[in-house]
């Protein structure tokens, strides 16, 4: 069925139609995701534009029969998945399908209607801005096997996250201020153009993941050279529309959290009634954009890594000022001042989008002095990672976000790095060089080295093309330890990935390679380990981050978390923790054991509790993984009312490792990569995350386990039960 309209109307005249379409048989939605090469047929489809009667059949052919493109991986979100699809004429589209396969039983009955309403609201917001150049073109919505779906333009290009490593940088790896201003001006032009609409549009969740740079018309390198970027704002799931005509009413104004690193405080708390009226202000987008520009300039967000561990990001941003953005040179003072002007806590104190555009344009048009981009970072600058914020503190951040000096350059990462292709494009420009080349120095040094020493020299110098990168299993632990130290010394996350790529530890897209394993013995038995994290774990001495994090590929053995029942203490007090750091550590080869570095782990060390302050740090050499480190953050609304404290506690136990994020492990879904075996059979394995609610109810500390089906949440067991041991460690 093709629904067509003879005139173009405001989306708010169609509220009843939308309610019908998005409420279709919710209780029997198809439980499975789309598959590569799957043929898709819309059972009903409502175009986002007027269709003449004689064009209805051609429109049906163009939009209602589609084929999933297997060459592009789906982009999975918390409540929807975006597929690249082609129609019968081989024209590409983006198909956003509501996610329903991760919900079952009572949870499905409760959460699915909420998702449906959010999905409908996202479509309404997108219809308002679809005709503007800075947003994806919208083609319509419909139903596929009872599941709502939105059909829109497939945007060729890079997310801002993906594009950042390709921007020009100074010798310290810092993105040039001119580029920072150019991104800001380009995004502001899009936001300001939306203000010409009769309805007021606010995106409300701007982040580097939701800002795309189109490359279908102009390559990224040309956009960078001209400092004019083709911006497209995507993911309007948090957007809101306020109509100017009071005769038109919005069915629902669905709210969801903004991204904590970038969102203003009013978007980070739902239980403060006074904030509701503030959530349709254009200053929300200005605040988020200034947070993004701050990160581009300083290589860290305005509140540093403290946001990752904060029980309440809202309180952090209300009780603390952002770290001042320190200019690299006198010329940059106005640029930094303009960015900071958008980060005020109160909306009426933030700079407007128009004023911000004016100040950035004036700064970008001013002549640059020769040394404006070449000052070294201050030697006494705090580290970019920052420490967890303390209430009421006022912090300072150097523009580089790291410590560096000219005296360190002879050990800095070299500039022979490979480009990383962004999703949806095949003509990615080469990545900018981000270090001082030591090619001539190393070649001179190698001239006196015998052929038997060439292999070792290649590890230290990353080969420079003399040798191809080895596979993970052929490196010694001594070599991997040296590589890990080089990764840890990288100035930016993208630089760290480049170091790993040069050694063949990640693929050309910067993704960890799941088939890369290294053999290791434990208690004389053969095992394998894999890399799951790059620069992820904080060193226990506070000196930085461990370059490489490893995980055993299969279960080592089984044992209880504790030999006897206990009701207080969590992970820190468990027998398992002591056993790993003595019984297991002592059984590892000396070559590995001597190179394992202790790191800081955050865990519920109480057990049964509703208080997020139960999460404290311990020093670990061998440890079990937490729920959050595998599955990522879980939304508070995914828990029943009265149990949402679980999200606050579980989400504070670290952050998701890169490997599991790349494998699309989600908080409420089974994951194949989590299915681990003991003696060739899938088995349960322990997490260090105590189950706060079950521990309270049962009066005995209970720990979460990963099930044989790859479910990381639903198999909690008493500490005296037996399950598998699958440790991690850093070198």
C-alpha positions in Angstrom: 0.0 0.0 0.0 1.4 3.4 -1.0 0.0 6.4 0.8 0.3 9.6 -1.2 -0.6 13.2 -0.6 -1.6 15.7 -3.4 -0.1 18.6 -1.4 2.9 19.0 0.8 1.7 19.6 4.3 3.2 20.2 7.7 4.0 16.8 9.4 1.9 17.8 12.3 -1.2 17.6 10.2 -0.6 13.9 9.9 -0.5 12.9 13.5 -3.3 10.5 13.3 -1.8 8.8 10.2 1.6 8.5 11.9 -0.1 7.0 15.0 -1.7 4.4 12.9 1.5 3.5 10.9 3.7 3.3 14.0 1.3 1.4 16.1 0.7 -1.4 13.6 0.6 -4.7 15.4 3.4 -3.8 17.8 3.0 -7.0 19.8 3.9 -9.2 16.9 6.9 -7.3 15.4 9.4 -9.5 13.6 12.0 -10.5 16.1 15.0 -10.8 13.6 17.3 -8.3 12.0 17.8 -8.0 8.3 20.4 -10.2 6.6 22.9 -9.4 3.8 21.4 -9.7 0.3 17.9 -10.0 1.9 15.1 -8.7 -0.3 12.9 -6.2 1.5 9.3 -5.4 0.7 7.4 -2.6 2.4 3.9 -3.7 3.2 2.9 0.0 3.5 4.8 3.1 2.7 4.1 6.8 3.2 6.2 9.2 1.1 7.7 12.3 2.6 6.7 14.3 -0.5 3.7 14.7 -2.7 3.1 12.0 -5.4 0.9 12.5 -8.5 -1.5 9.7 -9.3 0.2 8.8 -12.5 3.6 8.5 -10.7 2.3 6.2 -8.0 3.5 2.9 -9.7 7.0 4.3 -10.5 7.3 5.5 -6.9 6.3 2.1 -5.6 9.0 0.5 -7.7 11.6 3.0 -6.6 11.0 2.8 -2.8 9.1 -0.3 -1.8 11.4 -3.1 -3.0 14.9 -3.0 -1.7 18.0 -5.3 -1.3 20.3 -5.1 1.7 23.8 -4.2 0.5 26.2 -6.8 2.0 29.3 -4.7 1.4 28.4 -2.3 4.2 28.1 -3.3 7.8 24.9 -2.2 9.6 25.2 0.7 11.9 23.7 -0.5 15.1 22.2 1.9 17.7 20.5 1.3 21.0 17.0 1.2 19.5 17.4 1.0 15.8 19.8 -0.2 13.0 20.7 1.5 9.8 21.3 -0.6 6.7 22.6 0.5 3.3 20.1 -0.8 0.8 19.7 -0.6 -3.0 16.5 -0.4 -5.0 15.8 -2.2 -8.3 17.6 0.6 -10.2 20.7 0.1 -8.0 20.2 3.4 -6.3 21.5 3.4 -2.7 19.4 4.4 0.3 19.8 4.3 4.1 17.1 2.2 5.8 16.6 2.8 9.5 14.7 -0.1 11.1 13.3 0.0 14.6 15.1 -2.6 16.8 12.8 -5.1 18.4 14.7 -8.4 18.5 16.5 -7.6 21.8 13.3 -7.3 23.9 11.4 -10.2 25.3 8.4 -10.8 27.6 7.5 -8.1 30.1 10.4 -6.0 29.0 9.1 -6.0 25.4 5.6 -5.1 26.5 7.0 -2.1 28.5 9.8 -0.8 26.3 8.6 -1.4 22.8 5.8 1.2 22.8 8.3 3.7 24.0 10.7 2.9 21.2 7.9 3.2 18.7 6.9 6.6 19.9 10.5 7.8 19.8 10.9 6.5 16.3 7.7 8.3 15.2 9.0 11.5 16.8 12.4 11.2 15.0 10.6 10.9 11.7 8.4 14.0 12.5 11.6 16.0 13.3 13.3 14.8 10.1 10.4 15.8 7.8 10.8 19.4 9.0 14.5 19.7 8.0 14.7 17.1 5.2 14.7 19.7 2.4 17.7 21.6 3.9 21.2 20.8 2.6 22.6 20.0 6.0 20.4 17.1 6.7 19.7 13.7 5.0 17.0 13.8 2.4 13.9 11.9 3.6 11.9 9.6 1.3 9.3 8.2 3.6 8.4 5.7 6.3 6.6 2.4 6.2 6.3 -1.1 7.7 8.4 -4.1 6.9 7.1 -7.3 8.4 5.2 -5.2 11.0 8.4 -3.3 12.0 8.4 0.5 11.4 11.2 1.8 9.1 12.4 5.1 7.8 13.9 5.4 4.3 16.3 8.2 3.7 19.4 9.3 1.7 22.6 7.3 2.1 25.2 9.9 3.1 28.7 9.2 1.5 31.4 10.5 3.7 33.0 10.4 7.2 31.7 11.0 10.7 33.7 13.8 12.4 35.2 11.0 14.5 36.5 9.3 11.4 37.6 12.5 9.7 39.6 13.9 12.6 42.8 11.8 12.0 42.9 13.2 8.4 42.9 16.9 9.4 46.1 18.9 9.1 48.0 18.9 12.4 51.1 20.5 13.8 54.2 18.7 14.8 52.7 17.7 18.1 49.7 16.1 16.5 47.3 18.9 17.3 44.5 19.8 14.8 45.1 23.3 13.6 43.0 26.1 14.9 41.9 27.1 11.4 40.4 23.7 10.8 38.6 23.8 14.2 37.1 27.1 13.3 36.2 25.8 9.8 34.3 22.9 11.3 32.5 25.2 13.7 31.5 27.7 11.0 30.2 24.9 8.7 28.1 23.3 11.4 26.7 26.7 12.5 25.6 27.5 9.0 23.5 24.3 9.0 22.0 25.1 12.5 21.3 28.7 11.5 19.6 27.7 8.3 17.2 25.6 10.3 16.1 28.8 12.1 14.4 30.1 9.0 11.8 27.4 9.3 8.3 28.1 10.7 9.0 25.4 13.3 12.0 25.7 15.7 14.3 22.8 15.3 16.9 21.7 17.9 19.1 18.6 17.3 19.8 18.1 21.1 22.5 15.4 20.6 25.3 16.8 18.5 28.4 14.7 18.9 31.3 13.7 16.6 29.3 10.6 15.7 26.3 12.6 14.6 28.1 15.1 12.4 29.0 13.8 8.9 31.3 15.3 6.3 29.9 14.5 2.9 32.4 13.5 0.2 30.1 12.7 -2.7 30.8 16.0 -4.3 34.1 17.3 -2.9 36.8 15.1 -1.4 37.6 15.7 2.2 41.2 16.9 1.4 39.7 19.7 -0.8 37.2 20.7 1.9 40.0 20.8 4.4 42.2 23.0 2.1 39.3 25.4 1.5 38.2 25.2 5.2 34.6 24.9 4.0 33.1 21.6 5.0 30.0 19.9 3.5 28.2 19.1 6.8 25.3 16.7 7.3 23.7 16.3 10.7 22.3 12.8 11.3 20.6 10.8 14.0 17.7 13.0 15.0 16.4 10.7 17.7 16.8 13.4 20.3 15.6 16.3 18.1 12.6 18.4 19.1 10.3 20.7 17.0 8.4 23.6 18.4 5.7 24.9 16.1 5.0 28.5 15.6 1.3 27.8 14.8 -0.5 27.0 18.1 -3.3 25.3 16.1 -0.8 22.5 15.4 0.2 20.3 18.3 3.1 17.9 18.8 1.8 14.5 19.7 4.7 13.8 22.0 8.0 15.4 22.8 10.1 12.3 23.4 13.2 13.0 25.5 16.4 11.0 25.8 19.8 11.7 27.3 22.3 13.7 25.3 25.8 12.4 25.0 27.4 13.3 28.4 30.7 14.5 27.0 29.0 17.1 24.8 25.5 17.8 26.1 24.7 20.7 28.4 23.5 19.9 32.0 19.8 20.4 31.1 20.0 17.4 28.8 21.6 15.1 31.3 18.8 14.7 34.0 15.2 13.7 33.6 14.2 13.9 37.3 14.6 17.7 37.7 11.2 19.2 36.7 12.6 22.7 36.3 14.7 21.5 33.4 11.9 20.4 31.1 11.2 23.9 29.9 14.8 24.4 28.9 15.1 21.4 26.6 13.9 23.2 23.4 16.4 26.0 23.4 18.8 26.5 20.5 21.6 27.0 23.1 21.6 23.2 23.6 23.2 22.8 20.2 25.6 25.7 20.7 26.8 24.1 23.9 27.3 20.7 22.3 29.1 22.2 19.3 31.5 24.2 21.5 32.2 21.0 23.4 33.1 19.3 20.1 35.3 22.3 19.0 37.0 22.2 22.5 37.8 18.5 22.0 39.2 19.1 18.5 41.5 21.9 19.8 42.5 20.4 23.1 42.3 16.6 22.3 40.1 16.1 25.3 36.5 17.1 26.2 35.7 20.0 28.5 35.4 17.8 31.6 38.0 15.2 30.7 37.8 11.5 31.6 36.0 12.3 34.8 32.7 12.2 32.9 33.2 8.5 32.2 33.2 7.6 35.9 30.7 10.2 37.1 27.6 8.7 38.7 25.7 11.8 37.6 27.1 13.8 34.6 24.4 16.3 35.4 25.9 17.1 38.8 29.4 17.2 37.4 28.4 19.9 34.9 26.3 21.8 37.4 28.9 21.8 40.2 32.1 22.3 38.2 33.3 24.7 35.6 34.8 23.2 32.4 38.5 23.1 32.2 39.7 26.5 30.7 40.8 26.1 27.1 44.4 27.4 27.1 45.4 29.0 23.7 48.6 27.7 22.0 49.6 31.2 20.9 48.4 34.8 21.4 46.6 34.6 18.1 44.4 31.7 19.4 43.1 33.6 22.4 40.0 34.8 20.6 39.3 31.4 19.2 39.5 29.8 22.6 37.4 32.6 24.2 34.7 32.1 21.5 34.5 28.3 22.2 34.4 28.8 26.0 31.6 31.4 25.6 29.3 28.5 24.5 30.0 26.4 27.6 28.2 28.4 30.3 26.0 26.4 32.6 23.1 28.8 32.3 21.4 29.1 28.8 21.1 32.8 29.0 24.8 33.2 29.5 25.8 31.1 26.4 26.8 32.8 23.2 24.2 32.6 20.4 24.8 30.6 17.2 24.9 33.8 15.2 27.4 35.5 17.5 29.6 32.4 17.6 29.6 32.3 13.8 30.6 35.9 13.7 33.5 35.5 16.1 34.8 32.4 14.4 34.6 34.0 11.0 36.4 37.1 12.2 39.1 35.0 13.8 39.6 32.7 10.8 39.9 35.8 8.5 42.6 37.4 10.6 46.2 37.0 9.3 48.2 34.2 11.1 51.6 34.8 12.6 54.3 32.4 11.6 54.4 30.7 15.0 50.7 30.7 15.8 50.4 26.9 15.3 53.9 25.8 16.4 54.2 26.4 20.1 55.1 23.3 22.1 52.6 22.3 24.7 53.4 23.5 28.1 55.6 21.1 30.0 53.6 21.4 33.2 50.2 20.9 31.4 47.9 18.3 33.0 47.4 15.1 31.1 44.5 15.0 28.6 42.9 12.1 30.4 42.3 14.3 33.5 41.3 12.8 36.9 37.8 12.2 38.1 36.2 15.5 39.0 35.8 16.7 42.5 32.7 18.7 43.4 33.3 22.4 43.1 36.7 22.2 41.4 37.9 24.5 38.8 40.4 22.8 36.4 42.9 23.9 33.8 43.6 22.2 30.5 46.5 23.0 28.2 45.6 23.2 24.5 47.6 20.1 23.7 46.1 18.0 26.5 49.4 16.2 27.0 52.9 16.8 28.2 55.5 17.1 25.5 58.9 18.8 24.9 61.5 19.0 22.2 63.7 16.7 24.2 61.2 13.9 23.8 61.0 14.0 20.0 63.6 11.4 19.3 61.3 8.8 20.9 58.0 10.1 19.6 55.9 8.2 17.1 57.2 8.7 13.5 55.1 10.0 10.7 54.9 6.9 8.5 51.2 6.2 9.1 48.5 4.8 6.8 45.2 6.4 6.0 42.0 4.9 7.5 38.9 4.8 5.2 35.7 6.1 6.7 32.5 4.3 6.4 30.7 4.9 3.1 33.6 6.1 1.0 36.4 4.7 -1.1 38.4 7.8 -1.8 39.8 8.7 1.6 42.6 11.1 1.6 45.9 10.2 3.3 46.1 10.8 7.0 48.1 13.8 8.1 51.5 13.2 9.5 51.6 13.7 13.2 55.1 13.3 14.4 58.7 14.2 13.6 60.2 11.9 11.1 63.3 10.0 12.3 63.8 8.2 9.0 67.3 9.6 8.3 68.4 9.0 11.9 67.2 5.4 11.9 68.7 4.5 8.5 72.0 5.9 9.6 71.8 3.8 12.8 70.8 0.6 10.8 73.8 0.9 8.5 76.0 -0.5 11.3 73.7 -3.3 12.4 74.3 -6.8 11.3 71.6 -8.8 9.5 71.0 -10.9 12.6 69.9 -7.8 14.5 67.6 -6.5 11.7 64.5 -8.1 13.1 64.9 -6.5 16.5 65.7 -3.1 14.9 62.5 -3.3 12.9 60.5 -3.6 16.1 62.0 -0.5 17.6 61.7 1.5 14.4 58.4 0.0 13.1 60.3 -1.3 10.0 60.1 1.8 7.8 59.2 -0.7 5.0 62.2 -2.9 5.7 60.1 -5.7 7.0 56.4 -6.4 6.8 54.5 -6.4 10.1 54.6 -9.7 11.8 51.5 -11.6 13.1 50.6 -11.3 16.8 51.8 -14.8 17.6 55.3 -14.3 16.1 56.1 -11.3 18.4 57.8 -12.1 21.7 56.4 -10.7 24.9 59.5 -8.4 25.1 58.6 -7.0 21.6 55.0 -6.6 22.5 55.9 -4.8 25.6 58.0 -2.4 23.6 55.2 -1.9 21.1 52.7 -1.3 24.0 55.0 1.4 25.4 55.1 3.1 22.0 51.3 3.0 21.8 51.1 4.5 25.3 53.3 7.4 24.3 51.1 8.3 21.3 49.8 11.8 21.5 46.2 11.1 20.4 44.0 8.0 20.1 44.3 8.1 16.4 48.1 8.1 16.7 47.9 5.1 19.0 45.9 3.2 16.4 48.5 4.2 13.7 51.2 2.7 15.9 49.2 -0.5 16.3 48.5 -0.6 12.5 52.2 -0.3 11.7 52.8 -3.5 13.6 49.9 -5.3 12.1 47.9 -5.4 15.3 44.8 -3.7 13.7 43.5 -3.8 10.2 43.6 -0.9 7.7 40.3 0.5 9.2 41.9 0.5 12.7 39.8 -2.4 13.9 41.2 -5.1 16.1 41.5 -8.4 14.2 39.5 -11.1 15.9 41.6 -13.9 14.3 44.9 -12.6 15.7 45.8 -14.7 18.6 49.0 -15.3 20.7 49.9 -18.6 22.2 50.7 -18.7 25.9 51.1 -21.4 28.5 49.4 -21.4 31.9 50.3 -24.1 34.3 51.9 -26.0 31.5 48.7 -26.1 29.4 48.5 -24.3 26.0 46.1 -21.3 25.7 45.6 -18.3 23.5 45.1 -14.6 24.2 43.8 -11.8 22.0 44.0 -8.0 22.1 40.8 -6.3 23.3 42.0 -2.8 24.1 44.3 0.0 22.8 45.4 2.6 25.4 42.3 1.7 27.4 43.4 0.9 31.0 44.8 3.5 33.4 48.1 2.5 34.9 47.9 2.0 38.7 50.6 4.5 39.3 48.7 7.2 37.5 51.5 7.8 34.9 49.3 7.1 31.9 47.6 4.2 30.1 48.7 0.7 29.2 49.1 0.4 25.5 47.7 -3.1 25.1 45.1 -5.0 27.0 44.8 -8.8 26.4 42.1 -11.3 27.2 42.3 -15.1 27.3 40.4 -16.6 24.4 38.9 -19.6 26.2 38.1 -20.5 29.8 41.1 -21.5 31.8 39.3 -23.5 34.5 36.3 -23.3 36.8 36.0 -22.3 40.5 33.7 -20.4 42.9 34.1 -16.6 43.3 34.5 -17.3 47.0 35.0 -20.5 48.9 32.4 -19.5 51.5 29.3 -17.3 51.4 29.7 -13.7 52.4 27.3 -10.7 52.3 29.6 -7.7 52.0 32.7 -6.9 50.1 32.1 -7.5 46.4 35.1 -8.1 44.0 37.7 -6.6 46.3 37.0 -9.1 49.1 36.6 -12.2 46.9 38.8 -15.3 47.0 38.9 -15.2 43.2 40.7 -11.8 43.1 43.4 -13.2 45.4 43.6 -16.5 43.4 44.2 -14.7 40.1 47.1 -12.6 41.4 48.8 -15.6 43.0 47.6 -18.9 41.8 47.2 -18.0 38.2 49.9 -15.3 37.9 52.5 -17.7 39.2 51.6 -20.2 36.5 52.3 -17.8 33.6 55.7 -17.9 31.8 58.2 -15.6 33.4 58.7 -13.7 30.1 55.1 -12.6 30.3 54.7 -12.3 34.0 57.5 -9.9 34.3 55.9 -7.6 31.7 52.4 -7.5 33.0 51.7 -4.0 34.4 49.2 -3.3 37.2 46.2 -1.1 36.2 43.4 0.6 38.0 40.0 -1.1 37.9 36.6 0.3 39.0 34.2 -2.2 40.5 31.3 -2.6 42.9 33.3 -3.5 46.0 30.2 -3.7 48.3 27.9 -6.3 46.7 24.3 -5.7 47.6 23.6 -1.9 47.4 21.7 0.8 45.6 24.5 3.4 46.1 26.8 4.1 43.1 29.5 5.1 45.5 30.0 1.4 46.0 32.2 1.5 42.9 35.8 2.1 44.0 39.2 1.5 42.4 41.5 -1.4 43.0 45.0 -2.2 41.6 44.9 -5.3 39.4 47.4 -7.3 37.5 45.1 -10.2 36.5 41.4 -9.5 36.7 38.0 -10.5 35.4 36.0 -8.3 33.1 33.1 -6.1 34.2 29.6 -6.1 32.5 30.2 -2.5 31.2 33.6 -3.4 29.7 32.0 -6.0 27.6 28.6 -4.6 26.7 29.0 -0.8 27.1 26.7 1.5 29.0 23.1 0.5 29.6 20.3 3.0 29.6 18.6 3.7 32.9 15.2 3.3 31.2 16.0 -0.2 30.2 15.4 -1.1 33.9 12.1 -1.2 35.6 11.3 1.8 37.9 12.9 1.1 41.2 15.8 -0.7 39.7 17.4 2.1 37.7 20.2 2.4 40.2 21.6 -0.7 38.5 22.5 1.3 35.5 24.3 3.9 37.7 26.4 1.2 39.3 27.1 -1.1 36.3 27.9 1.8 34.0 30.6 3.1 36.5 32.6 -0.1 36.3 34.8 1.1 33.4 34.1 1.5 29.7 33.6 -0.8 26.8 36.7 -2.2 25.3 37.3 -1.4 21.6 37.1 -5.0 20.5 33.7 -5.6 21.9 32.4 -2.3 20.6 33.7 -3.2 17.1 31.9 -6.6 17.5 28.6 -4.7 18.2 28.2 -6.2 21.7 25.1 -4.5 23.2 23.9 -4.3 26.8 20.8 -6.4 26.3 21.7 -8.8 23.5 23.5 -12.1 23.1 26.8 -11.8 21.3 28.7 -14.6 19.5 32.1 -13.1 20.5 31.1 -13.6 24.2 30.5 -17.4 23.7 33.6 -19.0 25.3 34.4 -22.6 25.7 35.8 -25.0 28.2 37.0 -28.3 26.7 35.2 -27.6 23.4 31.9 -26.8 25.0 30.4 -23.4 25.6 30.2 -22.6 29.3 29.4 -19.9 31.9 32.2 -17.5 32.9 32.4 -15.1 35.7 32.4 -11.3 35.6 33.8 -9.2 38.5 30.5 -7.3 38.5 28.5 -8.1 41.6 24.7 -8.1 41.0 23.6 -5.3 43.4 19.9 -6.2 43.5 20.2 -10.0 43.6 22.8 -9.7 46.3 20.5 -7.5 48.4 17.5 -9.8 47.9 19.4 -13.1 48.6 21.6 -11.9 51.4 24.7 -13.3 49.8 27.0 -11.6 47.3 26.0 -12.7 43.8 28.1 -12.1 40.7 27.1 -11.7 37.0 28.2 -14.4 34.6 28.3 -14.6 30.8 26.0 -17.5 29.6 26.8 -20.2 27.1 24.6 -18.2 24.6 26.8 -15.0 24.9 24.3 -13.2 27.2 26.4 -11.0 29.7 23.6 -10.1 32.1 20.9 -12.8 32.9 23.0 -15.5 34.6 23.9 -14.1 38.0 24.9 -16.7 40.5 25.9 -16.9 44.2 29.6 -16.4 44.9 29.8 -20.0 46.1 28.7 -21.4 42.7 31.2 -22.5 40.1 31.8 -20.9 36.7 34.7 -20.3 34.3 37.7 -18.1 34.8 38.6 -15.8 31.8 41.1 -13.2 32.9 42.5 -10.1 31.3 45.9 -8.3 31.7 47.9 -5.4 30.4 51.5 -5.1 29.3 
